[in-house]
């Protein structure tokens, strides 16, 4: 810029200095963090706590302004939060409103459509421009330094980390200055592979515990002269607890390392305590990842940005991940489409792959950029749009043996539960409904408690008819893909990954023929084949489980298996929930409530309910809760739809989801929780509420609590 131009700028400054007004700021126009502001994570002391009852003055990002924030603008660029000193290799631009910034920082702002001062919001007449060649950040990573509060219990581990060392070949992108390559193949390389077996035996059952397989016929005996149609056999599976010794190369435990992409909504509606609690929840996730695990974070509002590439969560990796998350601020709209594409791209383009991988996606709003459904309403028709955004190999029903589940979290009463549920269903993930702000961290904890405990991958259940006249009528498997041979004498269930001690129940039906020549009929043979995620060995048990029934001449009144009856109740309840949801979506809430009421009545008449089975009692309580959330259109739109969809997600996959207030131990206990999930939730609750009386520990339960929530 020539001398005459500088003189004009100085003259303009002198004329316009007093016209620079501080206009009221909206969420959309919230300014970037200044060096004098505390981070959201640091200002979490403003949340309710006995230890710190004071509440700071909130800003648009839910943060607290420092007393010296006005002076910090004179020394610090308000965009990148680093020092502005002449002669340090950075051109400095002073705007007509007198505020100064790094030249490359302000030109990047302009390139993204900002035509006003980030500090005072004064509209500019002269806009700084810069060629794309020089539009690159220089110097050290542009991440704000953190000032951790002494009473923030979840950050205790952070303060114990050793000082970071300067690593010249690593780069962390700033949220304000994302430097994204066209291909996301810049992921950090994993630790050297750890080989567990000493030989070539691919049926080594000692590297991981053996799957537990149990079968229960509907009744134990059928008379010789009786034809029994739709005879049910329950196949019960339970994943092992890993038994291999501790390995220093795998996060100090015997589990498989994880690649995790966290996709976070930072739109304007997340301002204040929402964003602060989200940062705390992601911080909890970071602290519970090990040095073999890798994490990447995508932040999205009107656009989506990758904060940093997949990095191993070493001490330095955790520190930089926390800094990147801490730099988040809320503004803009909600572009779930772009966020999902970018999260999938991280997984698709990565050069190295950990054996376990997942994406977690949280949003509190409607997608303002998504393709609308043909009807233009919030209906399940939008599912096809999101299915097309995920690569085919990420679809749970694809032929690929390596798909990536997307676990979605709908936060608050305004999120698009239909779209979030659709994304999770397509990918084989779960959908959780977080009704209250305080449940975010617990919901994340439950999810990663499972992800960090995968002990079985690619589980396939093979079912074979033994008796030559038998055929498979049906396999009740929920969302799991099933297939049959052309003669229907063989069938398979593609189960996929299982967490440690996770259980699955499948009902298989067949017709029992008349057989006057035998005292016993062999029905089915069940075999499980799966992969050990650490050793990558295929585990094939040497023996299969046979299902047999007795064929006496006469029998008394057959006693139906309680286990089979319980699973029929679970399946019929899930079917009633789906039928009620369809009725509610077409506007007939009365019919929806009637469907649920009829299901509760049939449930109460079953033998397992009369026996006081805890599963039946809990199913009844869940159905009643759904009835109440369908009381009227307003209640259904705000919480009912999300509650029902998260319940359907849980039952369809037989995997725990967060539902409404279910993270509270006084409410309905999570269905299908595993011990590792329970442990992680207890750890989350202990850390968050360390300053007060701890909440009662959640006891692990295979399905449901012993009694429903009192009304």
Helices and strands as residue ranges (DSSP letters): H 3-16, G 17-19, G 42-46, H 69-75, E 92-94, E 100-102, H 103-111, G 132-134, G 153-155, H 156-160, E 212-217, E 228-238, E 258-265, G 268-270, H 273-287, E 294-300, E 304-312, H 315-326, H 336-349, E 356-363, G 380-382, H 383-389, G 392-394, E 405-411, H 417-427, E 431-434, G 437-439, H 440-451, E 454-465, E 472-476, E 481-484, E 490-499, E 503-512, E 520-531, E 538-540, E 545-550, H 562-585, H 589-604, H 607-610, H 614-628, H 633-635, I 636-640, H 641-653, E 659-660, H 675-688
